[in-house]
Amino acid sequence: MWIELQDIHKHYGPVKANNGINLKVVPGCIHGILGENGAGKSTLMKILSGFSHKTSGTILIDGKAVNYLNPAQASELGIGMLYQDPLDFPLLTVLDNFMLGQIKRISGHRLAYRHKLLELAESIHFSLHPDTWVKILTIGERQQLEILRLLALGIQMLILDEPTTGISSAQKETLFRALKKLAQEGKSIILVSHKLEDVEALCEKVTVLRQGVVTGEMHHPFETNRLLEMMFGSPPKSLSRCAETPGKEVLAMNRVSGSGGRTGLKDCSVVIRQGEVVGLAGLEGSGQGVFLRIAGGIQRLTAGSIHLIGRTMTKQDHHYFQRLGVAFMPASRLEEGLITGLSITEHIALREKQKPFVVKWQRTQRLAGKRIKKFRVKGLPDSLVDELSGGNQQRLLLSFLPPDPVLLLLENPTRGLDMESVIWVWQHLYAYCRNRTSIVFSSSELDEILMVADRVLVFFNGRIIKDVESSQTDVHELGKAIAGKV
Amino acid sequence: MSNPPKQMFMNWEKQSLEKCKRYQKVDPMENYVRQSQHLLMTIFAVFLFTSLVLLIAGAPPFAAYFHIFKGSLGSWNKFAHVIKAWIPLTLCGCGLLFTFRIGLWNIGVEGQVMMGAVFTTALLRFGVDSCQAVVFLSVSLLAGMIGGAVWAIIAGFLKAKGGVNEIFAGLGLNFVGQGIILWLIFGPWRRPGVASMSGTETFPIKLWLPHLASMRLSPIALTIVIISLILTGLLLKYTRIGLNLKAIGNNPNAAFLYGLKPGRFMILAMLFAGGFAGLAGGLQVSGVYHRLIPAISSNYGYLSLLVVMLSNYNIWLVPLVAFFFACLNVGSIQLPMVLQLDSSLSGVIQGALVLATLGMHSWRKRWLQNMRPNA
C-alpha cells in the first residue's frame, strides 16, 4: 500500500503539534519515524490511524486522496495501529479479544476464529493460547494479540507506536522477526520510536521529526551521529556520575514475601544504604513492583519484616513511611501518580509541606510557575495534568518529590522519556544522593540501569537472583540473569 | 517538544505568563458566562423537548408555560410559596456539592432531610411547656443538623470501612427514615385521641420560626440559606477541604499516595451533606409545617440531586436552578385546574431537564476534548 501524506498540520490551540509534514511510505518496507518526546510522532500517527483529525493537509492512498473520520473507517482502508498501551479487554480471553471488531454477523463461529488465530500466530511465530485471560498476559503478549487481530482485519499498513517499551528482549526479537516477515509479504510498516537501536535494527528508511516538522530522512545504513543531530539539533551531553561511598543502613528487608504482580515477591532479604543508587532489573512483573510497594508501605507483606532507619515498619502504612522521609513515584502516571481533572497548581497545593486550612492560591500559582520553569514542564499553572504529554507528566511527577527524602522509590522513572530527558532527570536525581538520599528504581532499560546505578538487583520469578555492583558486571551477564541463568 | 531551542522556549514562557495574568483576572467571570450560556442552551433544548411532549398530550404548550409562570410568580403570595420550596432545595444542594465533589452519590439525602425533621421535632416537643422558646428553636435546628449528619455518616461509614455502595446504603436508609416517621406519627407522637396522616399535633406559635405575617416567609430561614451558600462556596474554593475532596473524587489512589486518607474525607463529605440536609428538614418542621408530617421531606432531597447536576456542580448556579425547579413545582399546581392537565407534568419537565442537561453536558465535554492538546 502506497501512502503519501502531504502538508499535514495539526494544531491544538496555539500549539502546532504537526506543522506541515510530508511523508511517503512504500509497501514492503519498514519505515521508522524517529523523534524525541513531543516531536509530533504520536500526533501524526493518530491522524494516520483515524484516531484524531488533521487541521489541514491531504492523505493519499495508492495515489487517491482519502478522508476518513475514525479508526473503523481507517481499518476498512487497510490501516491499523498498535497503540503504546494495548487497547484490549483484560476480562476477556485471547480468543474473545481476537474476535472483537471482526464479527459482522450476530454471532461468530468460534471454532473458525480459533483456527484463524492459531494459523496467523503460527505464521509469524507468536505463541498465544486462545483460552488465556488477557489480564494475565504481559504487555508483550498483549501486543502480539493486538497485531494478530489487526492482521485478521486485513490490514495492509501497520503502525506501531513505541512497541518496544516495556517488553522483554526475547519478545522484542520475536516481534522484530514477525515485522520483517510481514514486510516481505508486502505490507507497509511504520515503526514509531525514540530508540535509535530499534530503528537501526529494523528499518530500511527513517524519517526524523523535531518540533512538528520533518528534519531529515535517511536510508539504511544509518549514520548514528547524523540521526542524533536531526533528532536533537545538537548531540546530548553525557552524564557525570556521583561517586558516593554508601553510608549507614536505611532500609533493611528480612525474608520478606508479598503478593501481587504476576509472581509476587518471595523470601527477599536486602539492605539499602545511604547515598546508594540501586537499580532493579528483570522482566516486567518479576517482583520489582511488589518490592517497591512493600518498601514504601503501600502494600502489606505476607511474611518477614522490614526496617527503616532502625525502626520496625512491618505493620505501618504508607503515610507513616512518608513522614519518615520515604517518597514513592508510581509508574502509571494517570492511574496513581497524577489526578486527572486537577491543574498543576492544585497538585502543587496538595503536595505542599505546610498545609494551612486556607489554601493560598496566588502564592501556590507563583510556585507552580517556578516549578514548571525549573522542571521544563510544557504547560501552564492552570493546565490540567491530563492535557500534558507523557514526558511532561513524568517531569511534573518528578517535581513533586520532597526536597529532603531519606529514600526515593521510583517505578520506571524515565519511562517514555527520550535520552536527553533521561540524562536531565538523572542529573536532577543525583543531586539528591549527594545529600545522602538513597534511590531505588526499576527500569526496563538495562543500559539505563548500568549507566546510573551503583548496584543492581536482578529479579526473576519473584526472587532476587543477583545482587551486584554495577561496575562489576555488564549487559550480557545481567541479560542472562534476567532470563533466569546466574 | 521537551527540548525546544531557547528562543522557542522563551516565547512559550512569555505566552504562558500572559495567559496566567489573563486567567487570574478574567477567568472566574469568563467561566461564569460560559456556564450560563451552557445553561441557557440547555433550557432552550428542554423547552423544545417539553413542548413536543405537551403537543403530544394535546395541550397548548405556551398556555401551559404561561400558567406555570403565573402560578409561581403571579403574586407575592405565590412567590413566597416558591421561596419556601427554594429553601430546602438550595440547602440540600449545598450539602450535595460536598459529596459530588468526592465522587459520592448521596442519594440518601432524602432520608437525611427526614431525620433532620425528626430530631428537630423531638427537641421542640420538650419546648412546648417552656417559656424559653428561642433557645429551643435554635437548639432544635442544631439537632436537625445532627440528625441528618448521623444518618449520612452511617452511609459514609459503610462506604469507607465496609465498601458498601453509598447509593444502596442511602436508598435503604431512606426507607428506614420514612418508616421511623410513620411509626412516630402513629405511635409515640400521635395526636391525643386520633392518629392521622396529617401528622403530629401542631406546635404552639411561640415555637414557630418567626415569619413575615403577610408572606408567611421566615427571614431567618432565608438568612440561613444565604449563609450556607457562602460558607459552602468558601469551603470548597479556598480551603484544603475543598481541594482534598476534589483530589480524592478524581483519583483516590493517587490521593492516598499524596498522603490523604480517602475514607476519612468521604465521611467528612457525608457529614456536611447530612448536616445541610438535616437543617433543611429542621426548617421544614419549625418554619413551614410546625409539626411532623409523613411527607415532611416532600421529595426535595431527590429533586436537589437533579438541581446540583443541572447546575453542573457549580455553587453559584445552584440557587438559580433551585429557584427554577421551585417555580415549576409550585406553578404546576395550577395546571389541573385551568388546563385539565395532570400536575405530574412538572415531573415530566424536570425529568426532561435532566435528560437534556446530561445530553448537553456530554456534548460539551466531547467538544472540549476535541480542543484539547495531547501527546
Interface residues (C-beta under 8 A of the other chain):
Chain A: Y12 G13 P14 V15 A17 E36 N37 G38 A39 G40 S42 T43 S52 H53 Q211 G212 F232 G233 I298 H318 H319 Q322 F328 P330 E335 E336 G337 L338 I339 T340 G341 L342 E346 A349 L350 R351 K355 P356 F357 V358 V359 W361 Q362 Q365 G369 I372 K373 R376 K378 L380 P381 D382 E387 S389 G390 G391 N392 R395 L417 D418 E420 S421
Chain B: M1 S2 N3 P4 P5 M8 W12 E13 Q15 S16 L17 K19 C20 Y23 Q24 D27 Y238 T239 R240 I241 L243 N244 K246 A247 N250 N251 N253 A254 A255 F256 L257 Y258 G259 L260 K261 N370 M371 R372 P373 N374 A375
